[in-house]
Amino acid sequence: MYNYAIRFEQDSAPGLAVFCRDLPELNSYGDDKEHAISEAVDAIETTLSIYVDQRRAIPEASAPQPGEQVIYLPAVTVAKIVLWNEMMARDMRKADLCRLLGLAQTQGDRLVDFLHTSKMEAIEKALAALGKRLEVSVLAA
C-alpha cells in the first residue's frame, strides 16, 4: 500500500540520484546504490512532510517496475500516512484532531509529523477516534 518503489539514475558527479514515480517531489542522492537505499526512507519521510505542509493526501504506492527498488517504510510511518489521509478525507486540520483527542497542539502536530518519532499507541488512539483501527501483518523478508 505504501511501499514505494525508487529508481536510480547515474548523476554527472559520482553517485546516484534517487527518484520515485509515486512521489515526484522526492529528491535524494547516494554515493552508491547501498547508500542511496539507506537514504531513501529519510527522503520519503521528508517528501511526505511536504504533502502535510501542503494539506494534500498522500498517494498509495504503485506496483514496482523493472529496475526499481521497493522501500518498506517503518510501521509507524505507514500508520501516520493512514491517519493523515483519513484526516484529508474528512477535511480535518491538525487543530481539529487536537480538539478531538484533547491534546496540546504540539502533541497533535507530532502525530502527523513524519520527521518526529511517535508512539504507535498514540497513533492508534487517533485512528480509533476517527473510527479506524490498525492491523499489522508480518511477512517473510
N, C-alpha and C positions, 0 to 999 in steps of 0.2 A: 504494500500500500504506500509506504513512504521510504522504500529502499531505492534511493536514487542512483541512476547509472551515470558515471562520468566518463569522459573521453580525454585522451591526452593528445597534445599537439606539440611537436618539437618547436621550441622557440628559437629565435635567431641567436640568442645568447645560450650558453649551456643550460640545460634543464628542460623541464616540461611544463607547458601551460595546461591547466585543467579547466574543462567546461562541462556543463550539464544541460541537456536539451530541455528538461523539465523546469529548470531554474536558470533562465537565461542571464539573470543578474549575477550569477556565481562567477567568480574570477579568482583563480588560485594558481599556485606555482609550486613546483618541487624540483629539487636538484636532480632527482632521478625518479623512476616510477614508484619505488617504495616510499620515498619521502613525499611524493605527491599524494599518494593514497593516505598516508598518515596525516597530512594537512587537510584532506577532503572533509572530514567531519566538522572541523572548525570552520571551514569555508561554507559548508552547507548551513550550519547553525547561524553564521553571520548573515548569510543570504536570507534565511528565514526571518531574522530580525528586521530586515528591510520590508518584508511583507507586513509584519506587525506595525512598523512605523508608518506604512502607507495604508493601513487598515484594509488589506487585501487578503482574501482566502488563500491558503497555501495549497498548491496543486498536488494531486496524487502523482506518484511516480509511474511512468510508462514502462513497458517491458524493455529490457536492455537490448541494444542492437549489437551485432558482431563487433568485437574490438573494444567494447565498453566494459568498465569495471563497476560492479554494484557495490555501493557503500551502505552498510547496515548501521542505522542510527541507534544510539542508546535508547532503551525503553522509555526513559523519562522524556527524551526529546520527542518521541512519537506521541506520547501522552499529551505533551504540550501542544503539538500540532493539532491533535483531535480537539482539545479544549479550545484553541484559537479558532479553528474552523467552525465549531459549534457556536461560538460567540458571534462570528461573522454571519452565520446563517440566521441568527436571531437579531442581528443588528445591534449587538451589545457592545458597549465600551468597557474598558478596564474598570472605570469607576462603577459601572453597573454591577460588575462581578464582585467588586469590593463590598458594595451595599448588600448584595445577595448573601455573601458569606460572612459579613460582619468583620471585614479585615481592614487594616490600615492600608492606605494607598500603596505604600512601598511593598507590603506583603502581597497585595493583589497583582501589582506590576510584575513581580518576580515569577508568578505562576505562568506568565506567557513571555518571559524573557529567556531567550534561548542561550544567552551568554551567562546566565546565572543558574547555579545548581539549585534545584528544588527537591523537596522530599516528595516521593511518589504518593504518599498518603495525602498530602495537601492537594495534589492534582486530582487524585481520586475523589476527594471530598468536593472539589469544584465541579467535576464531571457529574457527580451524583446530584448536586444541586440543580444541574441542567437536565436531569433525567437520563443520564448516561452512566454506564459502568465500564470499567476497563477489564479486558480479558487478555491474559498473557498466554502465549504458546511457546513451546520450546521445540526447536527443530535441530536436526543434525547440522553441524557447521560445514 
